Amino acid sequence: MNATLPTAETLRAALAALLDGLPPTQAAQAVDRLIASYRGTTPTDAPILRDRSDVAAYAAYRMPATFEAVRSCLAALREAAPDWMPATHTDIGGGTGAASWAVAGAWEGTRTTVLDWSEPALALGRELAESSGIPALRATTWERARIGTSPAPAPTDLVTVSYVLKELTAENRAVVVDAAAAAAQAVVIVEPGTPDGYDRIIEARDRLIGAGLTVAAPCPHDDACPIERGTDWCHFSARVSRSSLHRQVKGGSLSHEDEKFSYVVATRFATAPATARVTRRPQIRKGQVLLELCTKDEGLRRATVTKRHGPLYRAARDTAWGDSWPPAED
């Protein structure tokens, strides 16, 4: 592979090459057990990924979706801080390294350390990074750490915590978020786009703000979330292309799926958050586009953009769920 920056295609190719020969039936059984673990409500005090079979199934099943979700979050950070570039990155609970692939695709030259308590996950992540041929990924440091109880990570520019908090007790979640806030200049936390995933993001968001960070995305403000808890939740969607391996492991026939996720990005440096964020898929009707927005000063509101708005109407037709609004002027 000659690419210098990883893409979804690069990741799929690396997974296919490394997992070639993995029996689909064995992988599917491992995936079923992993899904049951991730959908359960009881946090675990041991790694969910126990052995090579678990890790291989997880990589085929979850890495592409995690990569796309984290990449979307990093795009929001880059939009809010276009001149900022992290020299160092720590991925807490990074498993096989999906977030490290997303970071390497967002900035060149960032040095990544992946922390996880599953040695088999770290081993496979190291193999994937090595097989990528991408210098930044091959230079990644892989360290075993007990997430939530190990010493805080060393100071770093960027910390990512993706799909980790659900696995932890409330006490250990607080430890991880506080450690990330203390160590980093920017923190990106991602959870499943479910009501309970959103609740964990709000909990983390409050702790980050309490630690002195400010929200860069998706929220256009540091105030309380205007969504009434129990009636709705803030989440977004990323399109994930499925490889043949992915379709085999998940038992699906479509060439893609939509990964739903909730997230928060907070920083210790000045950013330019969106004036408003599109919080639902835009509704395109004859001559108008309906946008559900979370705004800086007006809370939740609907914007109706019609043909009378000229260029703004054309921009609205191209606007996606999760985008900032209005679009930046050229």
N, C-alpha and C positions, 0 to 999 in steps of 0.2 A: 504494500500500500504506500503510495507516494504522497498522500494528502498530508499537509502540515497542520491543518485544523480538523478536529473530528466533526463528523456530521452523523445524522441518523443512519445514513447508508453505511458509513464507516463502522459504526457500532454493530449494525446488523451483520455485516460481513465478518467482523471479528468474532461475534457470537457463533455464527454458522460454522466458521472454521474450527473454533475451539470445541464446540459441542457436537461436531460431526460424529455420528455413531452412537449418540445418546438414544437409547430405546424410547420411542414415543410413549409406550405404555407405562414404563417406569417413570418417565418425566411427568406424565399426566397424573399418576398416582401421587407423586410428591407435590405437584401443584395443588391437588385437591386438599391435601393435608395442610399446606401452607395457607390456602384460602381460608380454611376453617380457623387456623390460628389467627390470621390477620383480622377476620371478621368477628372473632370472639370479643368478649368484654373484659376479660381478666388479664391484666398486664403480667408479663412473665419475668422471672428473675434469672432466666437462662437464655442463651441464644436460640432463636427460632430456627436458624440455619445450622443444622447439626453436623452434616457431613457433605461429601462431594456431590452426592445425588441431590440433596436438598438445594445446594448452592447452584448446581447446574440448572435445575428446574426453575429456581428463582430468577436466575440471570435471563433465561429465555422468556419467562413469563412477565417479569417486572422491569428489567433494566430499560427497555425501550420507552415504556410509559414514564418511568421516573426521569429519564433523560429529557423527554419532551416537556414534562411539567417544570423541572428545574430550569430548563432553557427559557421557558416563558417567563419565569420569575426573574431570571438574570436580565432578560430583555427589558423588563420594567425598570430594573435598577439602572441599566445603562441609559435608558431614556431619561430617568430622573437625574443622573449624574454622568453625562456623556464624556466628561474629561477625566473621570476617575478610572484607575486601573489597579487592581490588586496585584502586588508582587508576591504575596503569600496567601495560601488558602488552606483551611483545615475543614475537613468533612467529618463531622461527628456522627458516628453510627453509619458510616458510608458503605458498609457491605462490600459489594463487588465494584463500587466506584462509579455508579451512574452520574452522580453529581460532578465528579472530577472530569468526566468526559464533557459535560455541559460547560463547566468553567473553562476548560481548555479550548472549547469552541467559541467562547465569548471574548477571551483576551489571550494574546500570545505572551508566553514567557512566565505565566503564573506558576509558582512552585506549590504543589499540593501535598498535603499529608492526610491520609485516610486513617481514621480511628474506628475500630470495630472490635467487638468481643468474640467474633466468630473467626477462628483461624482458617477454616476452609473457605470462607467468603473472601478473606484477604488474599489467600493463595490464588483463587481463581481470578480475582480482580487484578492481581499482579500479572498473571498470564495474559489476560485480555489486553492490559495496557502494553505489555511487551510486544504482543502480536500486532498491535495497531500500527507500529512503525512511526508513531507520532512522538517527537522528542519530549514534549511536555508531559505526556502520559507515561512514557517510559521512565521519566525522572521522578515520578510520584513515589513518595515514601509511604509504606504500609505498616501500621503499628497496631498491635493488639492492646485494647483498653476496655475496661468494664464500664460501659456507658452509664452515667448517672452516679457512679461511686469513685471512679478514678480521679486523680488530681486534674485540676483545670488545665486545658490546653495552653501551650505557650502563646504569647501575643502574636497576632496575625492580622492581616488586613481584612480577610473575608472568612466567615464561618458559614457553612451550610449544614442544616439539620433537616434531612428530607425523609419523611415517612418513618420517623423514629419515635416520636413522643407517645404514640398509641401503645407501644410495647412497654412503656415505663409506668411505674406508680406515680401518683401525683407528686410525691416528695422528690422522686428522681427526675421528673419532668422539670420541676423548679430548679434543681441543681444544674441540669443541662442548659436551660435557658439562661440562668444567671452566669454560668461559666462562659457561655458564648458571648453574652453582653460584656463581660469583663475582659475577654481576650481580643475582641475584634473591633475594627472600625466599621464594618458592615456585617449584618446578620441576615441570612435568608432562611426562613423556616417554612417547610411545606408539609401538609397533611392531606389525607384523602378528602375529597370534596363532598363530605357527608355532614349531617348536623353535628355529630360528635367531633368530627375532625375540625369543623369550624369553631366549636367550643374550645378546643385545645389551642387553636390559633389565637383566639381572642384572649385566652389566658396568657399565652406567651407574649402577645402584643402588649398587654398591660404590664407585664414584668419588664419588657424591654424599655418601654416608656419610663417606667419607674426607675430604671437603671441609668436614665439620662440620654437614651437614644431617641431619635425622632423617626417617624414613619415616612418612608420614601414611596412605598407602594404596598398594596393596591390603593390604599385609602388616600384621599386628597387632604387629610387632616390627621391630627393626633387626638381628636376628641373621641368620645365614646361612639361605638358603632351605632348608627341610627336604626339598624334592623332590630325589630322586636324579637327577643329570644323566644324560641318555641314556635314562631310563626313562619320563619324563613331562615336562610343561612346564606352567607356570602361564599360563592365558589366560582370557579372558572373551568375552562375546558381546553385541552390540547389534543390535536389530531395526531394519532400514532399509526404509522404504516406497519402492517403486519408482514413479516417474512413467512416463508413456508414453514419454518421451524416454529415460529410463534403461533401460527394457525394450528399446527399439529398439537402443540403442548396445551393450547387453550381450547381445542376442540371447536374452533370457529371457522367459518367459511368466508367471511368478509375480508377484504384487503386492508381494512383499517378499523380502528376503534377510537372512541373519544375518552380520554383520560380526564376525569373530574378531580379538581384539587382546590384546596384553600391554602392561602399563604400570607406571609407578612415579610416585608423587607424594611429593616430599620438601620439607621446609620448614626455615626458620631460626627459626621461632616455635613456641610450644607448641601441640600439637593433641591431640585425643582419638581415637586410632586405634581401629578396631573391636576388640572382644575376640576375635572370630573372623570369618573371611570365608568365604562359601560358594564353593568352588572348582570345583564341577561343577553341572550342572543337577539340581535336587532330584528324587529318585525318589518319586513319590506312589503309595502302595500302599493296599490296603484297611486303613483304620484306623491307618496310620502314614506318616510321611514320613522318608526317609533323606537326611541332609545330609552331604556331604563338606566338611570344614572345615580351614582353616589357622588355628591358634590361637596365642595369645600365649605360653602356657606349656607346651602339650602337643604342639606340632608338628602333623602331619597326623592327623586322627582322623575317625571317622564318628559322627554323632549320630543316634539313632533317636528320633523324637518321635511319641508315640502319642496316642490320644484321651484317655488317662488324664491327659495333661498339660494338658487344658482349653484355656485361651486361648493357650498356647504352641503347641499343636497347630494351632489355627486360623491362628496367625501363620505357622507353618511351611508350611502349604498355600499361603500367599500370598507366600512368600519366593522370590526369583529367584536364579539364578546370578549371583554377583558381589556380592550383598547382604551387609551386616554381620549378625552373629548374636551374641547374641539381639537381637531388635528392641528399640528404646528404649521404656521404659515411658512411658505417657501420664501 
